[in-house]
Amino acid sequence: MSEKVDYATNTVDRNENPDHEAATLSPEEEKRIIRKIDWNLMPLLTISYAFQYLDKTSLSYSAVLGIKGDLNLVGQDYSWTSSIFYIGYLAASYPISLGFVKFPLGRYLSLLIILWGIVLTLHAVAQNYAGLMVLRTFLGIFESAISPGFSLITGMWYTPREHISRHSVWFAGNAAAGIIGSLIAYGVLFYKGSLAQWKLLFLVFGLVTVAWGVVLWFFLPDSPANARFLTPAEREFASLRPKKFQRTTQTRKWDKGQFIETAKDIKTWWFLVFSFIICVPNGGITSFQSLIIKSFGYDVYKTILMQLPGSAFQFTMVVLVGVFTTLFRKSRLIAMVALFLVSIAGILMIKLLPEHLKLSRLAGFWLVQCISPAFPLMMSLFASNIAGFTKKSTVAPLIFVGYCVGNLVGPQFFISKEAPNYYTAYTTILICFAITIFMAVIFRVYLDWENRRRNRAQGVKIDAEETRAVDLESDEALADVDETDVQNKNFRYIL
């Protein structure tokens, strides 16, 4: 069967063009469609991820706006209000992930964002420690789908070589949210009304999140097949582009064979353990960043403002890593190692420099935040190296099991009686950084070995980062194919 794509009318004629030439996209046409996808999809994911970060870190801002005193949080109470979020996240990770298979992805994620916005708004009426703990638990439950869901969306729309840049774009919402959140929190400091400052903060963040969830309900597509911003011909090309590499199709059927393969795959457990190790430091730093900066000797106003350069630094690092790994092939795990080496230097500055050098210790804290791009790097490796929709939908929640446990454990190393120096926390963070470097090196060696083994077995060298043109005639069968990276013998892993 042959076909012709008429871009004047954006229709597909399958009875013309025996030479197939019109059934493929020219490089210029493909770039045009990719730009169209980027401009319609990336802003939605980036802004949503910014809200996720704002809402998750709102507790950190509230710590310097009076919540600890108003709700009588003593000892490790504050640490547990942070950790309980991740207990809810952990408990919900697998059940929530079943919705990726059972429900339309865009509508499902939009509804969860609306629900978490409602829960965050209700933080403003918390009367005590117990009430806050319940609300934090439900916030974790509803937020648990966002990161794995966005990674699935990225894998559904983009080819492996495009994964890291797009993960970096929407993850940059974190850093942007850090800047916006600090400015909002600083403005709230000047509010002198009858409502507590921390309650006002939760009201603002919560209600805006609810409004944004409603916007997403109408504009976030479930897949390329029903994207309203694409024409029928463009939808078909957009659906097939990533399948040229991963042969993965969104399906409503749970594949038992893929699930069993996932359990046997060493990569599954690497992602789980690695996610845990990198999130132990993240959990503590995210929840205690305001208290850490305040411990260097700054007042409450400067504590808020001093988070701005750190967020700007995070944003810069995410962008630089995205550009570097896009320009240089086989560089994702190399970039990961470099990030953690810089972060080690930062934690040593905090831990070893004398207390009177507070600006130098603050600079060390900003360097520690070099770990920020590590998470999108890891998620891009997941999106590029795990294929099969059931397999992806199983590995994603396992990654976030590690994410939850790491973020749950991390704040507990910030022992209140050790304030302001937190010796145990800083030592733990240093150990975690060293372990991640070792794991990244081992993983790169393993993936490279597996690629070489497959090349030898097939007698052909396949480049995982090459460009592959879509031909509607020869590739239309891919629309119904759902194979894992193990089943697809032509699959090669991104390094």
N, C-alpha and C positions, 0 to 999 in steps of 0.2 A: 504494500500500500504506500502511496506517495501523498505528499501534502504540500500546500503552499500557504505561507503566512502573509496576509495582506496587511501591512502596517498602516495603510491609509484608513482601512475600516476596522483594523484589529480583529480580523476573523481568520479562521484556519480553513483552507480548502484542501481536503485530503484526496482529491481526484486529479490533481495536476502535478507538474514538475517531476518527471521520471528521473531526473538527475539528482533530486533531493536537495539542491542548493538552497532553495527557499525555506527548507525545513530546519535550517540552522541559523543561528544568530551570528552576525558579524561581531568582532570585538567591540566596535563602537556601540552597536545596539545592546550588547550585553551590559556594557558599562552604564548605558542610559537606564536600563531596568534596575541595575544594582543601586544607582543613585536614587531612583524613585523609591525603592524599598527602604533605603537608609533614611531618607527624609520623612517617610511616613511611619517607620517602625522605631528607629533609634530614639527619637525624642520621647516617645511613650514609655519605653523601657528605662531610659535615663532618669526621667522625672519620677517615675514610680520607685526606682531604686533609691533616689534621693529621699523620698518620703519614708521609705523603709528605714534608712539610716537615721533620719531625723527622729522618727518615732522610737527607734530602739535606743538611741542615745539621749532621749529627752530626760531619762532618769539621771544621767550624769549632770546635765544642766540643773535639774531640780535640786541636786545635792548642795549646790552653792546658792540656791534660791530659797532655802529654808525648809525643805521637806523632812529632813532628818529630825529637826527639832519639833516641827508641828505634829509629826506622827510618832514621835518618841522612838526613833530608830537608834538602838544602842548596840554596842559590841559588834557582832557580825551580822546584825539585822540588815544593814544596807547591802552587804555583800550578797545575802540570800535573796533580796529583792531583785538583784541582777541575775543571780543563778537560776531562780525559779522560772524566769522567762525561757531559758534553754531547756528546762525540764519539760515545759509545755511543748516547746519546739520539737524535742526528742520524741515525746510520746505521740505526737501527731505526724511525724515525718513519713512513716510508712502508710498509715491510713489515708493521709492527705494525698500521697503520691498515686494512690489508686484512682483518684479523680482525674489524673492526667490521661488515663486510658479510657475512663468511663464517660467523661463529659467534654464538651467543647472547650478547648484550652483557654481561649481569650476570655470568654464569659466567666469561666470558673475562677480564673485569677482575679478578674475584676470584682467578683462577688466577695472573695476573701479579703481584698483590699478595703472594700466598704465595711466589712465586719470588723477588721482590725482598727479602722478609723473610729468606729463607734466605741470599741473597748478603750482606745486611748483617750477619747473624750471623757469617758467615765472615770478615768484616773483623777479627774478634778474633784470628784465627790468622795474619794477615799477618806475614811475617818481614822483608820488605824493600820497597824502592820499587817494584820490578817486580811483586811480588805484589799490592801495594795498587793499582797501576795496572790490573791485570787485573780485580780485584774492582770497582773504580769504573766500569770500562767496562760490565760486566754489570749493575751497578746502574742505570746510565743506560738500558740496553736495556729492562729490565723496567719501569722507571718511565715510559717514554715514552708509554704509552697512557692514563695516568690523567687528565691535564688535558683532552686532546681528548675522551676517552671521557665524562668527566663533563659536558662542555659539550654533547655529543650527547644525553646523558640529559636534561639540562635542557631542550633544545629539543624533545625527544620528549614531555615531560610538561606543559610550561607554555607559555602564550601570550607573544608578544613583550613586552607590557607587564610581565609577571612575570619576565622573564629576568634583569634586573639585580639584583633583590632576591634571587633564588635563587642566582645566581652569587656574590653577596656573602656569602650565608649560608655556603655550603660553602667559599668562599675564606677566610672568617674563621677557619677551622681553622688556617691558617698562623700567624696572630697568636696564637691560643690555644696552638698548639704551641710558639711561641717562648717563651711564659711557662712552660709545663710543662717544656720542654727546659732552660731556664736553671735552674729549680729542681732538676731531676734532676742536671744537671752540677754544680751547687753542692754537692749532697749527695754526689756521687761524690768531690769534693775531700777529703772527710773519711774516705774509705775508705783503709785502710792495710794491706790484705792483700797477699798475694804476687802476685796478678794485677794487671797494670798498669791504672791508672785508665781509660785510653782504651779498653782491651779490655773492661772491665766495661760501659762505656757502650754499645759496639756490641752486646754480648750482650743487654743489656736492651732496647734499641730493636729489634733484629732479631727476637728471640723473640716479643715482644709483637705485632709486625707480622704474623708468621706466624699467630699465634692469631686476629688480627683478620681476616685473609684467609679463614680457615676460616668465621668468622661470616658474612662477606659471601656466601660460596658458597651459603648457605642462605636468606639474607634479601634480597639485592639482586635485584630483578626484571629480566628482560631487556627488558621493555616494558610499557606499560599493559595490553596484551592478556593477559598471564599473571601479573599482580600478585595474589598470594594475599590481600593485605589489602583488596582491593576485591571487591565482589560482581559478578556478570556484567553487570548493568545499569550499574553504576558504571564498569566497565572500558570499556564502549562509549563512554560520555560522555567519559571521560578520554582515550581515544584520539582522539576527534574534535575536542576543544577546540582544540589547537594547529593542527590541519589546516584549521580555518576561516580561518587566516591564511596558513599556509605551504604547504599542500597537499603535505606531505612524508611519505612512508611508508617505514618501515624495510623494506628489501628485501635478499634474498640475491643479487641480480643487479647486476653492475657495468654501468652505463649509459655507453657510449662517447660518446654525444652530450653528456651532462652533463659528462663529463670534458673534452671539447674546449671546451665553453662556459666551463668554469672557467679554462682556460688563456688564453682571450681576454678575460676579465673583469678590468677595471682594479682592482676591489675586491680580487680575489685577491692581487694584487701589493702593494696598499697594506697589507693585513694582514701579509704576509710581511715587508716592509721595516719597518713600524711595530713589529712584534714584535721584530725584531733590534735596533732603536734603543733600545727601552725596556729590553731585557734586557742590554745592555752594562753599564749601571750596576748592574743587579740582580745580575749574575754576580759582580762584584767585591765589592759590599757584602755579599751573602749569605756568600761564602766568607771574607771578611776582617773581618767585623764584630767578632769577638773581638779580632783584632790591631789593628784601628782604635781600639777603645775602650782597649785596653792602651797604645796609642801616646800617648794623652792623659795618661798618667802614673799609671794605676791598677794596683794589684797584681792577682794572678791571681784572688783572691776577689772583689774589687770589680768586676773585668772581667766576671765571670759575672753578678753581681747587677745591674750597670748595664745589662744587656740587657733586664731585666724592664720598666722604664718604656718602652723603645722598642717592645717587643712590645705593651704595653698601648695605646700611642699608635697603633700600626698597627691594632689591633683597633677602637679608637674611630673611626678614619678610615674603615675599611671599612664600619662600621655607618652612620656619618653619610652617606657617599656613597650607600649603598644606600637610605637613607630619603629623601635629597634628590632623587635621580633618580627615585624612585617617586612622590613628591609633585608634582614639577614636570616637566611634559612637555617633550620635545625638549631635555633637559638633560645627556645623557650626555657628549657631547664638550665641552660647556661645563665640566662638572665635571672632565674630564680636563685641560683647560688650567689650571684653578685649582690642581689638585694639583701640576702641574709648576712653576707659579710659586712655590708655597710651598717645593718641593724645591730650586729654584734659590737661594732665600734661605738654606736650610740648608747647601748646599754652599759658598756664599760665606762663611758663618760659619766653617766648618771651614778653608777655604783661606786666609782673610785675617786672622782674629783671632790675636793673639799666643799663643804656646804656654802662657803661665802662666794664661790664662783657660780652663782645661780644662773647667770646668762649662759655660761658654757654648759651647765647641766641641762638647761632648757633646750639648747641646740642639740644635745645628745638625745633628748626626748623626741625632737623632730626627726632625727636620723633613725630612731627606732621605728618611726612610722613609715620607713621605706618598705616595711613588710606589706603595706597596703596592696601593691600590685600582685603580691604572691597569690592571693585568692582568685582574681580573674585569670591569672596564668594557669592555676590548677584547674579551674573550670573549663578553660579552653582546651586543655589537655584531655579532660573528660569528654567534651563535646566532639573532639577530633578523633579520639582513639577508642571510643566505645560505640559500637553500632548494633542495630536491632532495637525496635521501639520498646519492647518489654525489658530488654537488657538495660537500655538507657534509663527507663523508668524505675528500675530496681537499683541500679548503681547510684543514681542521683540522691535518693533518700538515705542510702548508706553513707554517702559523703556527708550528708547533713546530720547523720547520727554522730559522726566524728566531730563535725562543726559544733553541734549542741553540747556534747560532753566536754569538749575543749573549752568552750565559752562558759560552761557551767562551773568547771573546775578552776579556771583561771582566776576569777575574783577571790577565791578562797585562799590563795597564796598572799593576798594583800591583808595581812593580819593587823587588826586595828591597834594592838599594843606596840607594834613596830613603827607606827607612823611617827615622823614623816618620812623615814628612810626606806621602809619596806624591804629589808635585806632579803628575806625569803623569796619574795616575789621577783626581785631583780635577778637572783641566782637561778631561779626556775626558768625565767625567760631566756637567760643566757644558754642554759642547757638545751632548751627546746630549739633555739636557733642552730646550735651545733648539730643536733640530730637531723634537722630538716636538710641541711647541706649534704650530709651523708646519704640520706634517702633520695635526694634529687640526683646525685651522681649515680647511685646504683640503678635507679629507674631509667636513666638515659642509656646506660650500658645495656640494660635488659632489652629496651625497645629497639636499639640499634642492632643487637644480636638477632632479635626476632625478624627484623626486616631483612637482614642478610641471609638468614636461614630460608625465608620464603623465596628470596631471589634465586638462591641456589636450587631449591626444590623445583621451581618452575622454569629455570634456565633463562630468566628475563629479569632485568632491573627495572622496577617500577618506582617512580618518584611520587611520594605522598603529597607533595606540594605543587605538582604540575597543574597547568590549566587544561581543562577538558571541555571541549565544545559539546553542546547538547544538539542532538539530531532527533527531531520529533518522531521520525519514522522508526529508526533503529532503537531509540531509547524509550518508546512509549510503554514497553513492557515493564520498565522499572517502576511505573506508578503503582504496581501491585506487589512489588518485591519487598520483603522484610527479612534481611539476613544480618547476622551478627558479624563482628570483625573476625571471628574464628571461622565461621561458615564461608565467608567471602574470601577465597584464596588470593584474590587480587588486591586485598586490603593491605595498606602499609601504614605504619604508625608515625605520627608527628613527634619530633624530638624538640 
